[in-house]
Amino acid sequence: MLIESLPWYAPEALFAQFADDPWLVWLDSGGPADDPRGRFSYLCLDPSEILRAGADQDPFGQLQALLARHARSTPAREGPLPFMGGAVGLLGYELAAALENLHFRHTDDVGLPDLAFGLYEYVIGFDRQTGQAWLIAPGEGPRTQAIRARLAQAAVALPPLPSLSWRAEMTQPAYEAGVQKLRDYIAAGDVFEANFTARHIAPRPAGLHPAQLHLALRAASPNPFGAYLAFGNGTALCSASPENFIRLERSGQMETRPIKGTRPRDANPMRDAELAAELANSEKDRAENLMIVDLMRNDLGRVARIGSVKVPELFRVEHFHSVHHLVSSVTAQLRPGLGPIDLLRATFPGGSITGAPKLRAIEIIDEAEVARRGAYCGAVVWIGFDGAMDSSIVIRSLAVGHDKIVAQAGGAVLAESDPAQEYEEMRVKLAPLLLGGDLSP
């Protein structure tokens, strides 16, 4: 295995350099370089194997088989970065049907895969905190030399993003009616909490490269768990996620950091601090968060050593570019003999974007929402050759289909939720995704 120190390159500059690679992945840590949540960034190049699967094709079993095929000949890898190569890809939200007896009524109209993973042995890794970069490769050879040659080429500048024209799929009255429908289910005792979302759609301009969208998105909303995934056919996912889903260390230590509770940022420091304090003291937002913490404690407990599940942080206000969020931490120790796929089976999809109890919330969401979620509310995941894993919830994202771009946002609904306020929270989350484009009523 080759670990070669490189001169420092701005990750976004190299991203533009490799943007035409059909299966390029950028695990994109945005925001301040000294933020420990976004310390490491990775460009994953030239996968040696591609896996695509739907919910009816045992997707998690196929992913486990992909890792097993490679693990037989690949020892655990030491190095300067948490991720030194492995499987990287997307788990779409509707893959929940592969884990439970669930049926989704909406058909796909975007064209992104349910599951798509590449096996990446060539990685350019960045430590944004120390300003160091490395080329990770299986060894010397033509592919390694070709990557070095591309690093030496002149910088590439992508064209500016053309104007986008957005259309809301749900009007404000329709969105508020959807929130009320969930409140009715809560009042009837079906669920305690459910997540409700809506899409906004823009035609894809002729000649648009998805990389243009991603650079514009990360400029508008730089967040620590961003990602760009190209799917080999001109479609892509651009994510500026603030939410870490599940992290698994080689030692078997697990952590999930669910987000529930939002307030907008304000340019006035005094007002910004007031909004953060309001969030910290909000009984409704704390109730939202606590329900999901309990759900994730249960999910981790399905694969954890008995007695190892802990909640080291509860109701922490974290600050992002455009919003404040209420974040908690749940940790546990994975049982011996289990691995990352077992952990994903136990926890996917994330409770913060479903509700509680999870399965009934998913059914109600499917009834209330008017479109398939697809990549949105799924997860971007890397699984290292050493068995470690990290992942993000796909929120604050743009799904780039052949003919359309989809932005989606929403929030948790409780019994005390006010439909008009839920609509406004959705709009706060949506605003950075529109990238200054026109929005029709």
Helices and strands as residue ranges (DSSP letters): E 2-6, H 11-17, E 25-28, G 36-38, E 40-45, E 49-53, H 59-71, E 86-91, G 93-98, E 115-120, E 122-127, E 132-137, H 142-151, E 165-168, H 172-187, E 193-203, H 210-220, E 225-230, E 236-241, E 246-248, E 253-256, E 259-264, H 269-280, H 283-301, E 310-319, E 323-333, H 340-347, G 351-353, E 355-356, H 358-368, E 379-384, E 389-393, E 397-400, E 404-413, H 419-430, G 431-434, E 438-440
